[in-house]
Amino acid sequence: MCGIVAYIGKKEAYPVLIKGLSRLEYRGYDSAGIALLDGQELNLYKKQGKVANLVAFAEDKNIKGHVGIGHTRWATHGEPNDVNSHPHFSMDKRIAVIHNGIIENYDTIKEELTKRGYVFQSETDTEVLVHLIDDIQKTENCSLVESVRQALQSVVGAYALVVISKDNPNQLIAARKSSPLVVGIGEDNEFFLASDATPIVEYTNQVVYLNDEEIAVVDIHEGLRITNINNQEKTPYIQELELHLEALEKGGYDHFMMKEIFEQPRSIHDCFRGRLNAAEGFVSLGGLKDFENRMLNAKRIVFVACGTSWHACQVGEYLIEDLARINVEVEYASEFRYRNPIIGEGDVVIAVSQSGETADTLAALELAKSRGATIFGICNVVGSSISRITDAGSYTHAGPEIGVASTKAFTAQVTVLTLLALRLASKKDSLSRIRFRTLLSELEAIPEKIKRVLEKDALIKEIASHYKDSSNALYLGRGSSFPVALEGALKLKEISYIHAEGYPAAEMKHGPIALIDAEMPVFVIATKGTSYEKVVSNIQEVKARKGKIVAIVTEGDTQVKAMADHVIEIPDTDEHLVPLLATVPLQLLSYHIAVMRGCNVDQPRNLAKSVTVE
């Protein structure tokens, strides 16, 4: 949620901030704003809506300054408007603050500050921070960094924030707790601060990821200094970014989502590159190697995740239980953390998250860790919070995913979970050697098979045109294709705003069948496998009620093709790997339906890419 960016150095700050906000806009696009120091003046510019609105608003203004902060908002407290936009000023307009997170005790602080004469302009929780910092500095007659430190000791909640002050024109102060913040280190004491590395990669590949309750001061003259909230000095750990600028561009596609759908042959290959060799019968996940025995001897493996990542975990549950014969449970992270789960030393808890910053998932891990469980992470972003707090883990190597609706991150997560299932199965000897090698070969072939699915884009677009005006849709699948049905329904909801539900195919007659009529499209994963005949029966039940069937079938299928209104063929593969192929046409269907409906595919309403608040 929310994206923050800041700059201090010799460059003009405005272009750096605007470009950075544009790259962070997938984190929130309810409003955008910047504050810049021009000599001794602290000037504020902010506007409801997208970054483009801010650019238009600032177009005729003489905006200058070498120090500045910027923010793109996903609204939590207060509706999206100009007043609630960040940055927020102190009453004397001496200090400005940007913030990502939620201050849970803001009401109490606001009430006390109001008694002390502070007048609030906005409905946000963030405004209490700037007034609190200002009040402490004036009351205690202390430095700005000390007032920030004391203020943060008073607040409860999550924050990544940057503070700018006209009285301190040579420095910026940043801090984080439960919300991500990265410091980019340029030459000659030039610094960049941002919610993630996307605004930084153009200028430097040297970064420091702040840890919880750390405060960073970046100073043109004195460089970078990091302390914790208790004022203990910390040594910055400088890392080299693996991100490349070209990965952040659309590359000729109309939308990032379409680009990322078409990147899946490469992203899946990158995911298993070096981890899989079918010819040698080899599969390994290096990040988990030292902890394999804990998994093999675990009482159970518990996955915690949210949204699309939860669907990937559902696929992983089918694979690990079937192939490795280990008990698996999949939990919504938000429910896991609040229902007092029975977790102990014999359990392994694995968090799956694209960003590695999902607030509920992080909290679930912390709970599991406090109860003695071994905790692992599977995520896409190097240096993310999950990757740093877990005992071990694996990166998916999908590359940056800018489209808010996840596509390549989902298939990369499923790929890692497939590798994990196969590795555990090999160590437990729960598969025959022939079966094991067959699955390795089939997995190695998936990228080329996805390319063949992508060649059907024109057909899928034509099918989408028949259903762009639908009000509801049903998605059905069995076995590991059931989570694919859930994911397909989620994609349609996210970007086209059509109500859609995913169900196990057998459950249709336990309620959802009441919805089926001649206007209801039903998307069915009906590939060959152990449940094929059962799915055929489910299709017949839909057709008997005049429902419209769009079926994803194995190439050469004739039985379903004779019954369905539309058929999308995917290459033959082992049924355990069908999710990797069947997901792709559902992504394309959602994309084309959304475009035909005039929806903003990359930035769907009310959503943000990285959910860093509860």
Secondary structure, DSSP 4 states (H G I P E B T S, - for coil): --EEEEEESSS-HHHHHHHHHHHHGGG--SEEEEEEEETTEEEEEEEES-HHHHHHHHTTS----SEEEEEEE--SSS-SSTTTSSPEE-TTSSEEEEEEEEETTHHHHHHHHHHTT----SS-STHHHHHHHHHHHHHHT--HHHHHHHHHHH--EEEEEEEEETT-TTEEEEEEEBS--EEEE-SSS-EEEESSSTTTTTT-SEEEEPPTTEEEEEETTTEEEEEETT--EE----EE----GGGGS-TT-SSHHHHHHHTHHHHHHHHHTTTEETTTTEE--GGGGGGHHHHHT-SEEEEEE-HHHHHHHHHHHHHIIIII---EEEEEHHHHTTS-----TTEEEEEEESSS--HHHHHHHHHHHHTT-EEEEEESSTT-HHHHHSSEEEE-------SSS-SHHHHHHHHHHHHHHHHHHHHHT-S-HHHHHHHHHHHHTHHHHHHHHHTTHHHHHHHHHTTTT-SEEEEEE-TTHHHHHHHHHHHHHHHH--EEEEEEGGGGGGTGGGG-STT-EEEEE--SSTTHHHHHHHHHHHHTTT-EEEEEEETT--TTTTT-SEEEEE----GGGHHHHHHHHHHHHHHHHHHHTT--SSS-TT--SS----
